[in-house]
Amino acid sequence: NDGLQKIGRSAFFGCTSLSSIILPSTVTEIDHAAFGGCCLRGVVLNEGLQKIGKYAFYNCTSLSSIKLPSTVTEIGKSAFRGCIQLREVVLNDGLQKIGVGAFSGCISLLIINLPSSVTEVDCLSFYSCTNLREVILNEGLQKIGEKAFSFCTSLSSITFPSTVTEIGEWAFKNCNNLREVVLNEGLQKIGSYAFHSCTSLSSITLPSTVTEISDQAFGRCGNNLREAVLNDGLQKIGNG
């Protein structure tokens, strides 16, 4: 009921018969593993919530959708990791950080639209989301972390906004259906193995702001990669 401010660490952890939860607007924080391992099917988060802690909904394997209110600024490490039935995630403006592995292993997730308030997608955030078909990155995003979208094997295209300055190591490794990559002016560095084993990629054009392509960034992209356009400004090409 109204008046409750915080759901504490592991408060409902492993409550395997719990199927739904409605949080009042007075709750500002869901702490570490608060609902981990619950069989939640319905979760209602209201305006007022600010932080979703580490492992908060980890392995909630029956959860199919989640909508975050605009007051949430941070999704903690592995908060929704292993939610294998999670198909729909709605993220609203106000969110600033998606933590390490926040949605990793969410194999049913289809679309993700990052609001412009998000400045960084941390490492492993969407790792091995094998049915993720569409990722919308908006202006405001600055960095894509290590292995953020690795093994997203259904992803076919990605367009980077001009605010992205760095694509982290292994960020899109083994995205073997990735056919189109649009890199815009503003990008400075492509990390090691960033697009390694993207075997459907046929061409790549680097903007003039890119100064470094790190080791194996496009390694093992196979016979389909036939064209690479490198522009003035490039200073370093790594091994492989």
N, C-alpha and C positions, 0 to 999 in steps of 0.2 A: 504493500500500500504506500501511498504518498507519505513522504517523511524519510523513507529508506534512502541512504546516501551511497552505500558501497556494498557490493557483493564480495566477500572476502576470499582469500586464497583457498582453493579446493573446496569451496562451500558446498557444492552439489556434485563434486567429482564422483563419477561412477554410478550415478543414480540411473540405472539402466531402464527403469520403467517411466522416467519423467519424459513426457511427450511435448509439453508446451510451457512457455514462460512469457509473462508480460511484465516488463519493467516500468515502474512509474517514472515520471519526468524528473523526480528528485535524485535518482541514481546518477552519479557522475562517473563511477568507475566499476568495471568488472575486473577483478583481480586474477592473478595467475591460476590457470586451470580450474576456474570457478565452475564450469559446466563440462569439463573434459570427460569424454567417454559416455555422455548421456545420449539417449535415443531420441533427442529432440526433433520434432517435425515442424514445430512452429515457434518462432522467436520474434517478439515485438519489442523493438528498441525505440524509445521515445526521445524527443528533443530534450537536451539536458545532459545526456551521456557524453563524456569527453574522451574516455580512454577504454580501449578493450585490451586487456593485459595478455601476457604471454600464455599460450596454450589455452586461452579462455574457452574455446569451443573445439578443442583438439579431439579428433576422432568421433565427432558427432555424426555418425555414419548415416543417419536418417534425415538430416537437415537438407532441404532442397532449395531454399532461397533465403536470402538475408538482405535487409535494407538498412543502411546506416544513416542515422540522422546527421544533419549538417553540423551539429555541435561536436561530433567525434573528430579529433585531430590526429589520433594515432591508433593504428592497429598493431598490436604487439607481435613478437616473435612466435611463429607457428600457431597463431590464434585460431585459424580455421584449417590447419594442416590435417590431411587425411579425411576431410568431409567428402566422402566419395560420391554422395548423391547430390552435392551442391551444384545446381545448374545455373542459378541466377544470383548475381551479386550487384546491388545498386550502391554506388559510392557517391556521396554528395560533396559539393563545394564546402570547404572547411577542413577536409582531410588533408594532412600534410605529409604523413609518413606511413608507408606500408613496410612493416618489419620483416626481418629475416624469415623466409619460409612461410609467410603468413597464409598463403593459399596453396602451398606445395602439395602435390598429390591429390588435388581436387579434380579427379579425372572426368567428371561430368560437366564441368564449367565450360560454357559455350562462348560467351562474350564478356569482355571487360572494358569498361570505359573509365579511364582515369580522369578525375576532375582537374582543372587547371591549378588548383591549390596544392596538388601533390608535386613536390620538388624532387623526390628521390624514390625509386623503386629499389628496395634493398635486395641483397643477394638471396637467391633461391625463392623469391617471392611467389612466382608462379611455376616453379620447377615441376616438370613432368605432369602438367595439366594437358593430358593427351588429346582431349576433345576441344580444346580452346581454339576456335576458328577465327575470331576477330579480336584484335586489340587496338583500341583507340587511345593514342597518346596525344595529349593536348598541350598547347603552349603553356609554359611554366615549369614543365618537367626539365630537370637539369642533368640527371645521371641515372643510368640503368646499371644496376649492380651485377656482380659476378653471378653467373648461372641463373639470372632472373627468369628467363624464359626457356632455358635448356629443356630439350625433349618435349617441347610443345609440338607434337608431330602432326597436328591438323592445321597449324597456322600457315596460311598461304601468302599473306602480304603484311607489310608493316611500313608505316610512314612516320618518320621522326620529326617532331617539331623543331623549329630553329633554335629553341632554348636548350636543347640537349647538347652538352659539350663533350660527353664521354659515354661510350658504350663499353661496359665492363667486360672482363675476361669471361669467356665461355657463355656470354649472355644469351645467345641463340643457338648454341651448339646442338647438333642433331635435330634441328627443325627441318626435317627432310622433305616437307611439302612447301617450304618457303620459296615462292617463285619470284616475288617482287619485293625489293627493298628500296625505299626512297629516303635518301640522306639529304638533309637541307643545310644551307649555309649556317654556320654557328658551331657545327660539330668539329671537335679538335682531335680527338683520339679514339681509335678503334682498338680495343684491348685484345690480348692474346686469345686465340681460339674463339673469338666472338661469334663468327659464323661458320665454324668448323663443321664439316660434314653436312652442310646444307646442300644436298645433292640435286635439288630442283632449281637452284638459282642459276639463271642464264646470263645475267649482266649486272654490272655495278658501276655507278658513277659517283665519284668522290667530289664533294664540294671543295672549293679552294681554301677553306678554313682548316681542313684536315692537315695536320702536320705529322702525324704518326700512324702507321699501320703496324701493329705489334705482331709478334711471332705467330704464325699459323692462323692468322685472323680469318682467312678464307681457305685454309688447308682442307684437302680432301673434299672439295666441292664437286669433284668429278668432271665428266665430259660436258655437262650442260653449261658450265660457266665458260662462255666463249668471248665475252667482252668485258674489259675493265678500263674505265676512263679515269685517268689520274690527272689532277689539275695542279697548276702552280700553287705553291704553298706547302706541298708535301716534302718533308725533310728526311723521313726515316721509313724504310720498309723492313720489317723484321724477317727472321729466318722462316723458311717454309712457305 
